[in-house]
Amino acid sequence: MKKIILASTSPRRKELLKKIGIEFEIISPDYDENIIHKPFSYELVESVAEKKGLSIADKLKEDAIVISADTVVVYKNEILGKPKNYDDAFAMLYKLNGNTHIVVTSVCIFDTEKNKKIIKSNTSKVTFKNVSEIKIKDYINKFSPYDKAGAYGIQEMGENYIKEINGDYDNIVGLPTKMLKKMLDEINLL
């Protein structure tokens, strides 16, 4: 079987890919994904996922399947990326507090041997409870969510912060595993 490479350093994506029983290697993509505060479009997020994968696929000496992804939190058509600091994290969580937003993960799969590429996106809706500023600050202090889009990890939030989720939970974590399996079937891997 062809080598599978996950173009991500995200521990959450690593765990989700392990969960579906795939053996893979990790290579960190060489692409600046800073699209924070830009107007949202699926094309933009899919382009970032594709460029992350290409930054690895183009350098490979052997045939492989490269899986790359980009996850964004979108509120009122604005992309909330990874916060730069405490104040940025607080501002993002304050915006989301008591409101509904979407989480979009775009996944790109390259088969370098067949020169074949598939890109798809998955969207989930998340509604936050309305919580106090103290509770927001407690979350930031406890979990330091600086490596997470929208300044939060759904797996850390629980019922204290989340009112409702509509869609694929794994998508919100960072890799929609059901969609990924279908994509791998399309590329004749599984």
C-alpha positions in Angstrom: 0.0 0.0 0.0 1.1 3.5 -0.8 2.5 5.6 2.0 0.0 8.1 3.6 1.2 11.4 4.8 -0.8 13.8 7.0 0.2 17.3 6.1 -0.4 18.7 9.6 1.2 19.0 13.0 -2.2 19.2 14.8 -2.5 16.6 17.5 -6.2 16.6 17.1 -6.0 15.7 13.4 -3.5 13.0 14.2 -5.9 11.4 16.8 -8.8 11.6 14.4 -6.9 9.9 11.6 -5.7 7.2 14.0 -9.4 6.7 15.0 -10.3 5.5 11.5 -7.5 3.0 11.5 -5.1 4.5 8.9 -1.3 4.2 9.2 0.4 7.4 8.3 3.4 9.6 8.7 3.3 13.3 9.6 5.1 16.0 7.7 4.6 19.7 8.7 3.3 21.7 5.7 5.4 24.7 4.6 2.6 27.2 4.0 1.6 30.3 5.8 -2.1 29.8 6.4 -2.9 33.3 7.8 -6.4 34.1 6.5 -7.6 35.6 9.7 -10.2 38.4 9.5 -10.8 37.9 5.8 -14.3 37.5 4.4 -15.2 33.8 4.3 -15.5 31.7 1.2 -15.3 28.0 0.7 -12.8 28.6 -2.2 -10.4 30.4 0.2 -10.4 27.7 2.8 -10.1 25.0 0.1 -7.2 26.9 -1.4 -5.4 26.9 1.9 -5.9 23.1 2.4 -4.7 22.5 -1.2 -1.6 24.7 -0.8 -0.7 22.9 2.5 -0.8 19.6 0.8 1.1 20.8 -2.3 3.9 22.2 -0.1 4.6 18.5 0.7 3.4 16.6 -2.4 5.7 18.7 -4.6 8.8 17.7 -2.6 8.2 14.0 -2.3 10.6 11.6 -4.0 8.2 8.6 -3.8 4.6 8.1 -4.6 2.2 8.8 -1.7 -1.2 9.9 -0.6 -1.1 13.3 1.0 -3.9 14.4 3.2 -4.1 18.1 4.2 -6.8 20.2 5.8 -7.7 23.6 7.0 -10.3 24.4 9.7 -11.8 27.9 10.2 -14.4 29.3 12.5 -16.7 31.8 10.8 -18.9 34.3 12.5 -20.9 36.8 10.5 -18.9 36.0 7.4 -15.6 36.8 9.2 -12.9 34.1 9.5 -11.7 33.8 13.1 -8.3 32.1 12.9 -5.9 31.2 15.6 -5.6 34.0 18.2 -2.3 35.9 18.4 -2.5 36.5 22.1 -4.7 36.6 25.2 -6.6 39.7 24.2 -7.2 38.3 20.7 -8.5 35.0 22.2 -10.8 36.9 24.5 -12.2 39.1 21.7 -13.0 36.0 19.6 -14.7 34.1 22.4 -16.6 37.2 23.4 -17.9 37.5 19.8 -19.0 33.9 19.8 -20.5 34.1 23.3 -24.3 33.4 23.1 -24.2 33.2 19.3 -24.2 30.6 16.5 -21.3 30.3 14.2 -20.1 27.7 11.6 -16.9 25.6 11.5 -15.7 24.7 8.1 -13.0 22.1 7.4 -11.7 21.7 3.9 -9.8 18.5 3.1 -7.5 17.9 0.2 -6.2 14.5 -0.8 -3.4 14.1 -3.4 -2.4 10.9 -5.0 1.0 11.8 -6.3 1.3 8.6 -8.4 -2.0 9.2 -10.3 -1.6 12.9 -10.1 -5.2 13.0 -8.8 -6.6 15.5 -6.3 -9.9 15.7 -4.4 -11.0 18.7 -2.4 -14.2 18.9 -0.3 -15.5 20.9 2.6 -17.7 20.1 5.6 -19.7 22.6 7.6 -21.0 22.3 11.2 -23.0 24.8 13.3 -22.1 25.5 16.9 -24.1 27.6 19.3 -22.4 28.9 22.4 -24.2 29.5 25.7 -24.2 33.0 27.0 -21.5 32.9 29.7 -19.8 35.5 31.9 -16.6 37.3 31.0 -15.0 35.5 34.0 -16.0 32.1 32.5 -14.4 33.1 29.2 -11.2 34.2 30.9 -11.2 31.0 33.0 -11.4 29.0 29.7 -8.5 30.9 28.2 -6.3 30.6 31.3 -7.0 26.9 31.7 -6.7 25.7 28.0 -4.4 28.4 26.3 -6.3 28.0 23.0 -3.8 29.8 20.9 -3.3 27.0 18.4 -7.0 26.7 17.7 -9.2 28.5 15.1 -11.7 30.7 16.9 -9.8 30.4 20.2 -11.4 27.2 21.3 -11.4 23.4 21.2 -14.8 21.9 21.1 -13.5 18.9 23.1 -12.6 21.2 26.0 -15.8 23.2 26.0 -18.5 20.7 27.0 -21.9 21.6 28.2 -20.6 24.5 30.3 -20.1 26.5 27.1 -21.9 24.8 24.3 -25.7 25.0 23.8 -26.0 23.1 20.6 -24.1 21.4 17.8 -25.5 20.6 14.4 -23.2 18.6 12.1 -20.1 16.4 12.3 -18.4 16.7 15.7 -15.1 15.5 14.2 -15.3 18.4 11.7 -15.4 20.9 14.6 -12.3 19.1 16.2 -10.5 19.5 12.9 -11.0 16.6 10.5 -14.4 15.3 9.3 -13.6 11.6 9.4 -16.8 10.4 7.6 -16.2 12.7 4.7 -12.5 11.8 4.7 -13.4 8.1 4.4 -15.6 8.7 1.4 -12.9 10.8 -0.2 -10.4 8.0 0.3 -12.8 5.6 -1.3 -13.1 7.9 -4.3 -9.4 7.9 -4.7 -9.5 4.1 -4.4 -7.4 3.9 -1.3 -9.6 2.1 1.2 
